[in-house]
Amino acid sequence: MEKIIDFYEKRIKIILGIILGVCILNCIICICKDIKVSETLLGFGISISFFFIAWAMVFIVLGFQKINPFCPKSIFKFFCYFFIIISTIGIILGIINDTIICLLKDKNDMFPFAYSTCPLGTVYGSIFLYRKTFDKDKGIEVKTNMKITAETKKKKIIKYVVIFGIGFIGAIIVCTSIFSLFKNSEPYKYSVELIENNQDVMEYLGEEYKLPIIISGSMTMNGNGTGKASLSYKIKGKNGISRVYIDAEKENEIWKYNKVIFYKEKGKADSIDLLLNKE
């Protein structure tokens, strides 16, 4: 754990620079996708503010150890380790989300927001309080004087590998579940049906077209039979990659479609309204 803490302390400027770069990259992507400049700047401000908000929350939550003498140091150390490990995973997933996922989303569903700033602030706040409570110099001195056997080191390595492994597998399971939910949804299946029954689209795609692996967007389902879906995905055909956009609302357990549009080329206006051509 000391290695993780030292890693952040020694590379604080590099990590901050990467996160700032990600925020700026989001802004550039959003402006290129015709997002309003005011919305882009608002998202940029929120993403940076979350860094300081997260740090403040760490002071509030973990700072009780400093003012409450009855709080065992072992519990405080556990929370420091917990926040640092979980937030490290959050930073990695946040950077992936801020770049790759942001590029996959349709511009109507995008909002310029860097999720990795929040866990980054949590990490730095946790490290700051950890060093304040457990003197760094004393910690190094104790660590030097301790005789750690090879078996103990191995157990520690296994423990951290398991923790990071569970977090990584959990992230994959969550992403897979979301994509599976979208692929099994009625709006997605209906859009594929419209595509396969549209002669113009099929001529453009060719026979060996490929349906998407990743579907981006959002979908909400309420218990009273209502819901909303805003999905976007790519489909690869003989003429390259095309994009399909779906906008639908659910009322009384029945989906009503506002838009199901097939864009021949990404970023181009040439499109086919599948609802108008469904006959």
C-alpha positions as CSV (number, residue, x, y, z in Angstrom):
1,M,0.0,0.0,0.0
2,E,2.9,2.3,0.7
3,K,4.0,1.9,-2.9
4,I,0.6,3.1,-4.1
5,I,0.7,6.1,-1.8
6,D,4.3,6.9,-2.9
7,F,3.3,6.6,-6.5
8,Y,0.7,9.3,-6.2
9,E,2.9,11.6,-4.2
10,K,5.8,11.4,-6.6
11,R,3.7,11.8,-9.7
12,I,1.1,14.2,-8.6
13,K,1.9,16.8,-11.3
14,I,1.8,14.2,-14.1
15,I,-1.5,12.7,-12.9
16,L,-3.1,16.2,-12.5
17,G,-1.9,17.1,-16.0
18,I,-3.4,13.9,-17.5
19,I,-6.8,14.6,-15.8
20,L,-6.7,18.2,-16.9
21,G,-5.9,17.0,-20.4
22,V,-8.8,14.6,-20.4
23,C,-11.1,17.5,-19.4
24,I,-9.8,19.7,-22.2
25,L,-10.2,16.7,-24.6
26,N,-13.8,16.3,-23.6
27,C,-14.4,20.0,-24.4
28,I,-12.8,19.7,-27.8
29,I,-14.8,16.6,-28.6
30,C,-18.0,18.3,-27.5
31,I,-17.3,21.5,-29.5
32,C,-16.5,19.4,-32.6
33,K,-19.9,17.6,-32.2
34,D,-21.8,20.9,-32.1
35,I,-22.4,21.0,-28.4
36,K,-23.0,24.6,-27.2
37,V,-19.9,26.3,-25.9
38,S,-21.8,27.4,-22.7
39,E,-22.7,23.8,-22.0
40,T,-19.1,22.7,-22.7
41,L,-17.7,25.3,-20.3
42,L,-20.2,24.4,-17.7
43,G,-19.3,20.7,-17.9
44,F,-15.6,21.6,-17.7
45,G,-16.2,23.7,-14.6
46,I,-18.2,20.9,-12.9
47,S,-15.5,18.3,-13.7
48,I,-12.8,20.5,-12.1
49,S,-15.0,21.4,-9.1
50,F,-15.6,17.7,-8.3
51,F,-11.9,17.3,-7.6
52,F,-12.2,19.9,-4.7
53,I,-15.6,18.6,-3.5
54,A,-14.3,15.1,-3.3
55,W,-11.2,16.3,-1.3
56,A,-13.5,18.2,1.1
57,M,-15.7,15.2,1.6
58,V,-12.7,13.2,2.6
59,F,-11.8,15.8,5.2
60,I,-15.4,15.6,6.6
61,V,-15.7,11.8,6.6
62,L,-12.2,10.7,7.6
63,G,-11.3,13.8,9.6
64,F,-13.4,12.6,12.5
65,Q,-10.4,10.4,13.5
66,K,-8.5,13.5,14.3
67,I,-11.1,15.0,16.6
68,N,-12.5,11.8,18.0
69,P,-9.9,10.0,20.2
70,F,-12.2,7.0,20.6
71,C,-11.9,6.2,16.9
72,P,-9.3,3.4,16.5
73,K,-6.4,4.1,14.2
74,S,-6.9,0.7,12.6
75,I,-10.4,1.7,11.4
76,F,-9.1,5.0,10.0
77,K,-6.2,3.3,8.2
78,F,-8.7,0.8,6.7
79,F,-10.9,3.7,5.3
80,C,-7.8,5.4,3.9
81,Y,-6.7,2.2,2.1
82,F,-10.3,1.5,1.0
83,F,-10.8,5.0,-0.5
84,I,-7.4,5.0,-2.2
85,I,-7.8,1.6,-3.8
86,I,-11.4,2.2,-5.0
87,S,-10.6,5.7,-6.2
88,T,-7.6,4.4,-8.1
89,I,-9.9,2.0,-10.0
90,G,-12.4,4.9,-10.4
91,I,-9.6,7.1,-12.0
92,I,-8.7,4.4,-14.5
93,L,-12.4,3.7,-15.5
94,G,-13.0,7.5,-15.5
95,I,-10.3,8.2,-18.0
96,I,-11.6,5.4,-20.2
97,N,-15.1,6.8,-20.0
98,D,-14.0,10.4,-20.6
99,T,-12.2,9.5,-23.8
100,I,-13.4,6.3,-25.5
101,I,-17.1,6.2,-24.4
102,C,-17.3,10.0,-25.0
103,L,-16.3,9.4,-28.6
104,L,-18.9,6.7,-29.1
105,K,-21.9,8.7,-27.8
106,D,-24.2,10.6,-30.1
107,K,-23.9,14.4,-29.6
108,N,-27.5,14.7,-28.4
109,D,-26.7,12.4,-25.5
110,M,-23.3,13.9,-24.6
111,F,-22.4,16.2,-21.7
112,P,-18.8,17.3,-21.3
113,F,-18.0,15.8,-17.9
114,A,-14.8,14.3,-16.6
115,Y,-15.8,11.6,-14.0
116,S,-12.2,10.8,-13.1
117,T,-11.7,14.1,-11.2
118,C,-13.9,13.0,-8.3
119,P,-12.0,9.8,-7.4
120,L,-8.7,11.7,-8.0
121,G,-9.7,14.2,-5.4
122,T,-10.6,11.4,-3.0
123,V,-7.2,9.8,-3.5
124,Y,-5.3,12.9,-2.7
125,G,-7.5,13.8,0.3
126,S,-7.0,10.2,1.7
127,I,-3.2,10.3,1.2
128,F,-3.0,13.8,2.9
129,L,-4.9,12.6,6.0
130,Y,-3.0,9.3,6.1
131,R,0.3,11.1,6.2
132,K,-1.0,13.5,8.8
133,T,-2.1,10.7,11.1
134,F,0.7,8.2,10.5
135,D,3.9,10.2,10.3
136,K,5.6,9.3,7.0
137,D,9.1,9.3,8.5
138,K,8.1,7.0,11.4
139,G,6.3,4.8,9.0
140,I,9.4,4.4,6.9
141,E,11.5,3.8,9.9
142,V,9.2,1.1,11.3
143,K,9.0,-0.5,7.9
144,T,12.8,-0.6,7.6
145,N,13.2,-2.3,11.0
146,M,10.5,-4.9,10.3
147,K,11.6,-8.3,9.1
148,I,9.1,-9.2,6.4
149,T,9.3,-12.8,5.2
150,A,8.9,-13.8,1.6
151,E,5.7,-15.6,2.5
152,T,4.2,-12.4,4.0
153,K,5.2,-10.4,0.9
154,K,3.5,-13.0,-1.3
155,K,0.3,-12.8,0.7
156,K,0.2,-9.0,0.4
157,I,0.7,-9.2,-3.3
158,I,-2.0,-11.8,-3.7
159,K,-4.3,-9.7,-1.5
160,Y,-3.9,-6.6,-3.7
161,V,-4.2,-8.6,-6.9
162,V,-7.4,-10.0,-5.7
163,I,-8.8,-6.6,-4.7
164,F,-7.9,-5.0,-8.1
165,G,-9.0,-8.2,-9.9
166,I,-12.4,-8.0,-8.3
167,G,-12.8,-4.4,-9.1
168,F,-11.7,-4.9,-12.7
169,I,-14.0,-7.9,-13.2
170,G,-16.9,-6.0,-11.5
171,A,-16.4,-3.1,-14.0
172,I,-16.5,-5.6,-16.9
173,I,-19.6,-7.2,-15.6
174,V,-21.4,-3.9,-15.2
175,C,-20.5,-2.8,-18.7
176,T,-21.5,-6.1,-20.2
177,S,-24.8,-6.1,-18.3
178,I,-25.6,-2.6,-19.6
179,F,-24.8,-3.5,-23.2
180,S,-26.7,-6.7,-22.9
181,L,-29.7,-4.8,-21.5
182,F,-29.6,-2.4,-24.5
183,K,-29.3,-5.3,-27.0
184,N,-32.3,-7.2,-25.5
185,S,-34.4,-4.1,-25.4
186,E,-37.4,-3.7,-27.7
187,P,-36.3,-0.3,-29.2
188,Y,-33.0,-1.9,-30.4
189,K,-34.6,-5.0,-31.8
190,Y,-37.3,-2.9,-33.5
191,S,-34.6,-0.7,-35.2
192,V,-32.8,-3.8,-36.5
193,E,-36.1,-5.1,-37.9
194,L,-36.7,-1.8,-39.6
195,I,-33.2,-1.9,-41.1
196,E,-33.5,-5.4,-42.4
197,N,-36.9,-4.6,-44.0
198,N,-35.7,-1.4,-45.7
199,Q,-34.5,-2.1,-49.2
200,D,-32.5,1.2,-49.5
201,V,-30.6,0.5,-46.3
202,M,-29.9,-3.1,-47.1
203,E,-28.6,-2.1,-50.6
204,Y,-26.3,0.4,-48.9
205,L,-25.0,-2.0,-46.2
206,G,-24.7,-5.1,-48.4
207,E,-25.3,-8.7,-47.3
208,E,-22.3,-9.0,-44.9
209,Y,-23.1,-6.2,-42.5
210,K,-22.1,-6.4,-38.9
211,L,-24.4,-5.5,-36.0
212,P,-22.9,-3.5,-33.1
213,I,-21.1,-4.9,-30.0
214,I,-21.4,-1.6,-28.1
215,I,-24.6,0.4,-27.8
216,S,-24.4,3.8,-26.2
217,G,-27.1,6.0,-24.8
218,S,-29.6,5.8,-21.9
219,M,-32.8,3.9,-21.1
220,T,-35.2,4.4,-18.2
221,M,-38.1,2.0,-17.2
222,N,-40.7,3.0,-14.6
223,G,-43.0,0.7,-12.7
224,N,-46.1,2.3,-14.1
225,G,-45.5,1.1,-17.6
226,T,-43.7,4.2,-18.8
227,G,-40.1,4.7,-19.9
228,K,-37.8,6.5,-22.3
229,A,-35.0,5.3,-24.6
230,S,-32.3,7.3,-26.4
231,L,-29.9,4.9,-28.1
232,S,-27.2,5.1,-30.6
233,Y,-25.0,2.5,-32.3
234,K,-22.8,1.8,-35.2
235,I,-23.4,-0.8,-38.0
236,K,-20.6,-1.8,-40.4
237,G,-21.4,-2.5,-44.1
238,K,-19.7,-2.6,-47.4
239,N,-19.6,1.3,-47.6
240,G,-18.1,1.7,-44.2
241,I,-19.5,2.5,-40.7
242,S,-23.0,3.9,-40.4
243,R,-24.9,5.1,-37.3
244,V,-28.4,4.4,-36.1
245,Y,-30.1,6.8,-33.7
246,I,-33.3,5.8,-31.7
247,D,-35.6,8.1,-29.7
248,A,-38.6,6.4,-28.1
249,E,-41.0,6.7,-25.2
250,K,-43.0,4.1,-23.5
251,E,-46.6,4.6,-22.4
252,N,-49.0,2.0,-21.1
253,E,-46.4,-0.7,-21.8
254,I,-46.3,0.3,-25.5
255,W,-43.2,1.9,-27.1
256,K,-43.9,4.9,-29.3
257,Y,-41.0,5.9,-31.6
258,N,-40.2,9.5,-32.2
259,K,-37.1,8.9,-34.3
260,V,-35.3,5.9,-35.8
261,I,-32.8,7.4,-38.2
262,F,-30.1,5.6,-40.2
263,Y,-27.1,7.9,-40.9
264,K,-25.1,6.6,-43.9
265,E,-21.8,8.2,-42.7
266,K,-20.9,9.4,-39.3
267,G,-21.0,13.1,-39.0
268,K,-22.8,13.5,-42.4
269,A,-26.4,14.7,-42.9
270,D,-27.2,12.0,-45.5
271,S,-29.7,9.8,-43.7
272,I,-32.8,7.6,-44.0
273,D,-35.8,8.0,-41.7
274,L,-36.7,4.4,-41.0
275,L,-40.1,5.3,-39.6
276,L,-41.1,7.0,-42.9
277,N,-39.8,4.1,-45.0
278,K,-41.1,1.2,-42.9
279,E,-43.9,0.5,-45.3
